[in-house]
Amino acid sequence: MSVEILSIIVLIVMFIIASIFPINLGIFGFVAAFIVGNLISGLEIEEIFSGFPASLFVILAGVTYLFSIAQTNGTIDLITQSGLRLVRGNIGLVPWIMFILSTLLTSVGAHGVASVAVFAPIALRLAAQNNINPLMMGIMVTQGAFAGSYSPINPVGVVVNGVLQSRDLPTAPGLLYLNALIFSVVFAGIIFVIFGGVRLLKKQLNRDVPHTSEIATTLEENTDIQEVTKITWYKGATLAGIVLMVIFTLVFDANIGFAAFTVGLVLALFSPREQSGVLARMPWAVILMISGIVTYVGVMEKIGTTEYLTHLIEKVGNPMIAALAASYIGGVISAFASTTGILAAILPMAAPILQDPTISAIGVITAICIASAIVDLSPFSTNGALLLANVQGVKERVFFRQILIFSIVIIATAPGIAWLVFVLIGIP
């Protein structure tokens, strides 16, 4: 067996084991990089270290650090409360408010899992108390998280664009974000109609349910943050800091990670006593996972695996079929493993398709990204698990079966639809 095939098998086994057992995929990545790269292929340790994504690490750590400060000091809950006031008692607007809030949160840099963790308890509680289909509500929350996940300042968007840039592959951060956002909005609209959302527009919130002014209690129970409705100078400074980070990044082309660290440090100096627990809130498991898998992918490149796969994809002959296959591979594996890790691994392997002048590179990238992220409702993913943990008024086994069946349908259809829209038809 060639070392190239062995490295691919190891990658697949890594994802399978990590999806079954609660072991961080990044640890598998680092160990595999050492065994496959050094012990089997004879690479020097320095060569393995060169594959560590130092720039990506700074970006991810910086953005999540700033977001952790915003979550700890109550700024995120302030944003949530302000959005919930827009409901004005109409049940039919609740799912869309959750969708919009989740989208906004991920669009400004929050990880999708963090967004679902914040809104799932509130959304599913409201669903149980107002006879809203919990599956529909859960889908709206996770789709909102997906809608903003490819923002240029979201960790997932950062990973995708960073992987593409590091390999001199075509990039269009703004267009990728817009494509994913529009696709998610249309998908959410279809789900809203299918699950009876239209009839909900004629109903008002249950009188026994806390209205928007009282939902702060629910937020406090889930975030341990007091007085979420009260704006303070520190929350105002945090909001201004997030805006400044966005401006520095998009207007002045500053490094996102360093810009976020700078704003975060200033906020920390403003109120040192409020920094307790900030670092603990950061998604270190996600950062470790990304660092490990990208390091291993770097080893795969050095031993020739990427080139090997390139030749295989070239043999397909039809770039359209190759793009469709890549979309389904991303969708199927992502339903059981990390979306970010899958994208970090599969995008470099799709290089031959992206460099083919007869096909839209951004269309292929969009199709793969959408196919890999839209299945995050799977009960085997973190988002799906969060929904299962917070559902009310429905037996967990029943809700699990509903999510599982829906996930199978999405896995079977969504990658093909994304490929049809963005690759075959070529929109935009």
N, C-alpha and C positions, 0 to 999 in steps of 0.2 A: 504494500500500500504506500502510495506517495505521501510525502509530508503535507502536500497541499490538501489532499482529501482528508488526511488525518486531522488537520487543523479545522476543517469544516465540520467533521463529525464531533470534535471536541466542542465547537461552538454550539451545535445543536443540543448535545448532551447537557451543556451548561444551562441552557435555557429550560430544558425539560426538568432537570433536578431543581433548579431555582424556583420553578413554578409549583413543584410538589412540596418542597421543604422550605421552611422560613430561613433560608440562608441567602445573604446578600450576593447578587449576581456579580458585583464588583470584585468580591473576594475570589470567586471562581476565575474572573478575568485575570487578576494579578497572578494567581497560581498557574493558570494555563499559559500565561505569557512566559513565565519562568520555565515550566516543564517543556512546552513545545518549542519555545524560542531558544532557550539556553541548553537544556539537557538533550533534546532531540535534534534540533537544527544547528546547534553550535554557535548561536549568536552570543556576542559579548554582552555582559550585563549593561554596559553603557549604551549599547544599541537598543536594548529593551527600554531603558530609561528615556531614551529620545522619543519614544512613542507616547510618553505620558503627556496628556493634554494640559500643560501648565496654564496656557492662556485661557482655555475653557474653564479650568478650575477656578481661576480668579473671577471670571465673569459670573459663574454659577454661585460661588460663595458670596460675592459682593451683592448681587441682586437679592438672594435669599436672606442675607443679613439685614438689608434695609427693610425688606418685607416683614421680617421677624420683629423688628422694632415697631413697625406700624401695627402689627397684630398684638404685640404685648401692651402697647400704650392705649389701645382702644380705638385707633384711627379706622381700622378695618370695620369694626362694629358700628362706628359712627356712619360710615358709608352705607353699610347694610341697613341700618335703621332709617336713614334718609330715603333709601330706595323703597323700603316697605311702606312708607307713608303714601307712596304713589298709588297703592292699591285702591284706596278710598272705598273699601267694603265690597268690591266686586270679586267674587270667587274666581271667575274666569281669567282675571288678570294676575292672580297669584303665581301660576306656573311661569308666565312670561316675565314677571318681576324677578323670580328666581333665576330664570335663564339670563336675563340682562345683567343682574348683579354678578352672577358667576362669570359671565363673559367679561365684564369690566374688570373684575378682580384679576383674572388671568391675563388680560390685555395689558395691565400695568405692571406685570411681573410676578404675580403669585403663581405657584405651581398648581397644576390642575387638581392634584390630590388635596392640597390645602383648601382650595376653593370648595370642593365637594365636602370636605370635612366640616367646613363652616356652615354651609347651607343645607346639607342633607338632613340634620336633625330638625331644623326649623321647617323645611319644606314638607317632610314626611309627617310631622306632627300636624301641620295645617291640613294635609291631605286626609289624614284619619279623622279629623274633627269636622271636616266639611264635605265628606263623601267624594273626595277627588281620587281618581284612580292612582294608587301609589306608584305603579310602574310608570305611568305617564309623568308624574311629578319627578320621579328619579331620573328618567330620561332627560327631562328638561334641564335638570341641574347638571348632569354629566355632559350634556351637549353644550351647555353654556360654557363649561370649563374647557371643552374641546374647541369651541368657537374662538376663544382668545389665546389658545395654546401656541399658535404659530406667530404671535406678535413678535416683532424683532427684539423686544426686551423680556420676553418670557423665556424661562430656562429651556423649554423644549425648542422654541424658535431659535434660540441662541445655539443650541446643539446642532440643529439641522443646518443652519447657515454657516456655522463654524466648520462643520464637517465638509460641506461643499467648498467653502473658500480654501480650506487647507489642502484640498486636492485639485484646485483650479477648475472646479466644475461650475457650470452656470448657476448664478444666484439671482433672486429677485425677492428679497424679504417682504417688501410691501405687498407685492402681488400674491405671494404665497399666503400671507395673512388674510388678505381680502378674499381670495378664493375659498379658503377654509371657513371664513366667517359667513360668507353667503351660502355656501353649501350647508353649513350647520343650521342657519336660520330657516332655510327651505325645508330641511329634514325635520326640524323641530315643529314647523308649521304643519307638516303632514301628520306627525305623531299627535299633535294637539287635536287635529280634526278626527283622526281615527279613534282616539280614546275618549271622545265625547266632550272635547273642550268647548265646542260651540255652545252647547246647552248650558255650560257653566257660566257663560257670560251673562245669562239672564238671572243668575242667583246672587244673593248677597252673603257676606260672611256670617257664619253661625253666631248668634248673639252670645252663646256661651264661650266662644273662642276669644282670647285676648286680642284686642285690636292692635293696630300698629304701635300705639303708645305704650302697650303693655308687653309687647313681644321682647322688650329688653330683658325681661325675666328669663325667657328661654335662652337668650344669648348669654346671660350671665351664668346659667347652669352649664352651658357647654364650653365657655371660654374663660370663666372665672375672672371676668373683667367687670368692674363696677361702673355705674353711671355712664353707660354707653351712649346715651342720648345727649350728654352734655359735652359741648365743644370747649376745649381748653387751649391755651396758647401753645402747648406742646403738640396737641393733635393738629392744630393749624400749621405749626412749623413742619410737622411730618408730611402733611399734604403738600405744602410748598416744596419740601425737599424732593418728593416723588416727581412733582412737575419739573423741578430743576433738572433732575436726573434725565428725564425724558428729553428736555430741551437740549442739554449738553450732548446727549447721545445722537439725537436725530438732526439737530441743527449744526452743532460744532464737531460732529463726528468723533466725539470722545469715546474712549473705551468704556463699555457699559459697566464692567466690573469695578474699575477704579473710580468711576463716577459714583457708583452706588456706595462703595466703601467710604468715599469722601463725605457724601451726604450723611451716611450712617454714623460716621465718627463725630461729625458736627452735632448731630442729634444726641449722641451719647454724652458728649461734653456738656451739652445744655442741661441734661438731667441724668447724671451718673447713677443715682440711686434707683432709677427705673430700668436699669439694664439687666437686672437679675432675671435669669431665665431666657434672655434673648438668644444666646447661642444654642441653648437646649432646644429651642423651637425650630432651628434651622434644619432642613431635610438632609442631614449628613448621610443618611443611608442612600438617598438618591445621588448625592454628589460622589460618594464612594462607588456606587454602581456604575455611574457614567465614566468615572476615571478608569476603573478596572476594565470595562468592556472596550473603551477606546484604546487603552494601552494594548490589549490583546489584538484588536483589529490592526494596530500598528505593527505588531509582530507578524500577523498574517500577511501584511503587505510586504514586509522585508523578506519573508521566506518564499514569496511568489504566489501566494494564494489568490490575491486579487487579480493578478495577471492570468492565472489559470482559469478563474471564473469568467474573466473577460473573454477569453477564447471560447469558452462554452456558450456564453451568451451570443457571441458573434456567429456561432454555428447555427443558432436558431434561424438566422436569415431574415426573419421578419421582426423589425423592432417593435411593431404594434403588439405582437404576441408576447414578446419578451417583457414589455411594459406591463401587460396584463398579468403575466406570471409573477412579476415582482410585486405587483399590488396585492395579489392574493397571498403570496408568501408573507408579506408584511402584516396583512389582516389576520391570518390564521395564527401566526406565532404570537402576535401582540395580544391576542385574546387570552393567552395563558402566561404571558411574561411582560416585561417592561417595554412600553411603547418607545421610550427614549433610547433604551438599549438596542432595540430592534432597528430603529432608524439609524443609529450610529454604525450599525453593522451592515445594513442592507444598501444604504445610499452609495457607499464607495463601490460596492459590487455592481451597482447599476450604471457605472461610468460609461460603458460602451453605448448604452441607450441614450444617455444624456449628451453624449458627444456626436450622436448621429444627426446630421443636418436635415434629414427628411422628417424629423419628428420634433415636436415642441418639448424642449428640455424642462421648462417650468411646468408644463402640463404633466409630464411624467412624474416630476417631483411632487406636485400637488396630489396626484392620484395615489402615490405611495404613502404620502403623509396622511391623507384623509383615511385611506384604507387601514392604516396602522393605528389611528387614534379613535376612530368612530366606534371601534369594538370595545372600548374601555368600560362599557357597562357590564361586560362579562363578569359573572360571579367569581371567576378565578383571578380577576384583577383587583387592584386596591380600591378603585372607585365602586365596583360592584359589591365588594365586601363592606364598604362603608354604608351603602344603601341597605344591605341585609341587616347590618347591626343597628340601624335606626328606624326600620319600618315599624309602624304601629297599626293595630287593627287588622292585621293579616298574619296568619301563621307563617313562620319563617320558611318552612319547607315548601309551602304553597308559593310564596314570593320567590324563593330560589328557583322553583320550576318555571315560573313566569319569566324571570330574567334569563334563565338558561335557554329557553325556547326562543325568546326574542333575540338573544345573542347569536344563536345558530342561524336565524333568518338574516340577521345583519351581516354575519361573516360570509354567507352564501351570496348576498346581493350587493352590498355596499361597495366592495372593491371593484366589481364589474361596472357599477353605475358611475363611480368616480373615474374609472378608465374611459368609459363611453363619453362622458361629458368633457373631460379635460385633455384626453389623448386622441381618441378617435374623431370626435367632433372638433375638438381644439378650442374650447371656450376657457379663457379668452385667447 
